[in-house]
């Protein structure tokens, strides 16, 4: 004989809620942000991280290493900031983003660095590598040697720009190591990537990092990147009250999500002190890069999703069921999950970012998810050409690439030009007088964050 036990309504409700809770915990998530890490720049302490040792495609974060190798060559006196960079037939063949200069166009190392760090031009990145090392292949070899020296164990470079190539991989942890070395080894470079755009002739070219720079308190910038297989990447720094934090985010679904998560990590990080884990001690690999077509599987989040996840305005208390939804709290180390997106965001939040005609007020969305605009848009002017007296290169055949001289010296005309530029900068910004002139700290033998091996006598 079979007996049936009648359960009370309370027991049934409890069982249903418990089942719903287990469903939220166990159900796979469709969208993801691949990996992120937040470290203290001075100590290297890991404040937050998620899958930071998982291999990922760096995209244009690659150009941080391109700039690092270039500035190291300047410090080693192999080139100067006014040495010529010439567009070769090889360099102009790169796909966009690019400047599109004609073969033989010359610009200085300084201008090339500004272009690759702000505009992220792929053709100029190749030309810069050719100017530093004599060929693109030789420059890539230098990039990999530096990566090995810095302890970037899961990183391999096969090009100097980050365009799609599944052989070019890194991790959030490795990119944090590089960003930290770039921050401390070349403080002069901070004067490059702090700008929200460049102006070339009458053409303004905006940086993909401009909202972060203009809206996040203490933002210094650094570098963004995007290819379909990587999603939206960024390495960014923020300094507040003398303390600098470095964040690396890989695989965001949109530029806005990338910036909003970076802002959120920074805000939480400045409230935290110390950690038992150092970025250098993170070892191993926690997974392979995403399969091809990553961006097509992870559609950009809509306005409601962004407001539900990143709105900085005080929210109404959430109900019991909404409290059970999974979150992507940066404090949950190595725990997969995504933002809990309700079917309908609070009416007050959506009303505040909707115009009378029903369209989205994107300025209001930016104010609520990243922060109000604090700095106006001021691009830096970039020109082609090299100063009089620099190692000017004669007109070259299409396939020729100039090699830097062994130890070129700045011509007197270039020195005068640098001094005049500094005086002009001090007139515009009186605080500039208290700062060292750009490039004045490039001295051979100056210490590096990671010791540089002594060259072989051979």
Rosetta blueprint (number, residue, H / E / L):
1 X L
2 X L
3 X L
4 X L
5 X L
6 X L
7 X L
8 X L
9 X H
10 X H
11 X H
12 X H
13 X H
14 X H
15 X H
16 X H
17 X H
18 X H
19 X H
20 X H
21 X H
22 X H
23 X H
24 X H
25 X H
26 X H
27 X L
28 X L
29 X L
30 X L
31 X L
32 X L
33 X L
34 X L
35 X E
36 X E
37 X E
38 X E
39 X E
40 X E
41 X L
42 X L
43 X L
44 X L
45 X E
46 X E
47 X E
48 X E
49 X E
50 X E
51 X L
52 X L
53 X L
54 X L
55 X L
56 X E
57 X L
58 X L
59 X H
60 X H
61 X H
62 X H
63 X H
64 X H
65 X H
66 X H
67 X H
68 X H
69 X H
70 X H
71 X H
72 X H
73 X H
74 X H
75 X H
76 X L
77 X L
78 X L
79 X L
80 X L
81 X L
82 X L
83 X L
84 X E
85 X E
86 X E
87 X L
88 X L
89 X L
90 X L
91 X H
92 X H
93 X H
94 X L
95 X L
96 X L
97 X L
98 X L
99 X L
100 X L
101 X L
102 X L
103 X L
104 X L
105 X L
106 X E
107 X E
108 X E
109 X H
110 X H
111 X H
112 X H
113 X H
114 X H
115 X H
116 X H
117 X H
118 X H
119 X H
120 X L
121 X L
122 X H
123 X H
124 X H
125 X H
126 X H
127 X H
128 X H
129 X H
130 X H
131 X H
132 X H
133 X H
134 X L
135 X L
136 X H
137 X H
138 X H
139 X H
140 X H
141 X H
142 X H
143 X H
144 X H
145 X H
146 X H
147 X H
148 X H
149 X H
150 X H
151 X L
152 X L
153 X L
154 X L
155 X L
156 X E
157 X L
158 X L
159 X L
160 X L
161 X L
162 X L
163 X L
164 X L
165 X L
166 X L
167 X L
168 X L
169 X E
170 X E
171 X L
172 X H
173 X H
174 X H
175 X H
176 X H
177 X H
178 X H
179 X H
180 X H
181 X H
182 X H
183 X H
184 X H
185 X H
186 X L
187 X H
188 X H
189 X H
190 X H
191 X H
192 X H
193 X H
194 X L
195 X L
196 X L
197 X E
198 X E
199 X E
200 X E
201 X L
202 X L
203 X E
204 X E
205 X E
206 X E
207 X L
208 X L
209 X L
210 X H
211 X H
212 X H
213 X H
214 X H
215 X H
216 X L
217 X L
218 X L
219 X E
220 X E
221 X E
222 X E
223 X E
224 X E
225 X E
226 X E
227 X E
228 X L
229 X L
230 X L
231 X E
232 X E
233 X E
234 X E
235 X E
236 X E
237 X E
238 X E
239 X E
240 X E
241 X L
242 X L
243 X E
244 X E
245 X E
246 X E
247 X E
248 X E
249 X E
250 X E
251 X E
252 X E
253 X L
254 X L
255 X H
256 X H
257 X H
258 X H
259 X H
260 X H
261 X H
262 X H
263 X H
264 X H
265 X H
266 X H
267 X H
268 X H
269 X H
270 X L
271 X L
272 X L
273 X L
274 X L
275 X L
276 X L
277 X L
278 X E
279 X H
280 X H
281 X H
282 X L
283 X L
284 X L
285 X L
286 X L
287 X L
288 X L
289 X L
290 X L
291 X L
292 X L
293 X L
294 X H
295 X H
296 X H
297 X H
298 X L
299 X L
300 X L
301 X L
302 X L
303 X H
304 X H
305 X H
306 X H
307 X H
308 X H
309 X H
310 X H
311 X L
312 X L
313 X L
314 X L
315 X L
316 X L
317 X L
318 X L
319 X L
320 X H
321 X H
322 X H
323 X H
324 X L
325 X L
326 X L
327 X L
328 X L
329 X L
330 X L
331 X L
332 X L
333 X L
334 X L
335 X L
336 X L
337 X L
338 X L
339 X L
340 X L
341 X L
342 X L
343 X L
344 X L
345 X L
346 X L
347 X H
348 X H
349 X H
350 X H
351 X H
352 X H
353 X L
354 X E
355 X L
356 X L
357 X L
358 X L
359 X L
360 X E
361 X L
362 X H
363 X H
364 X H
365 X H
366 X H
367 X H
368 X H
369 X H
370 X L
371 X L
372 X L
373 X L
374 X L
375 X L
376 X L
377 X L
378 X L
379 X L
380 X E
381 X E
382 X L
383 X L
384 X L
385 X E
386 X L
387 X L
388 X L
389 X L
390 X L
391 X L
392 X L
393 X L
394 X L
395 X L
396 X L
397 X L
398 X L
399 X L
400 X L
401 X L
402 X L
403 X L
404 X L
405 X L
406 X L
407 X L
408 X L
409 X L
410 X L
411 X L
412 X H
413 X H
414 X H
415 X H
416 X H
417 X H
418 X H
419 X H
420 X H
421 X H
422 X H
423 X H
424 X H
425 X H
426 X H
427 X H
428 X H
429 X L
430 X H
431 X H
432 X H
433 X H
434 X H
435 X L
436 X L
437 X L
438 X L
439 X L
440 X L
441 X L
442 X L
443 X L
444 X L
445 X L
446 X L
447 X L
448 X L
449 X L
450 X L
451 X L
452 X L
453 X L
454 X L
455 X L
456 X L
457 X L
458 X L
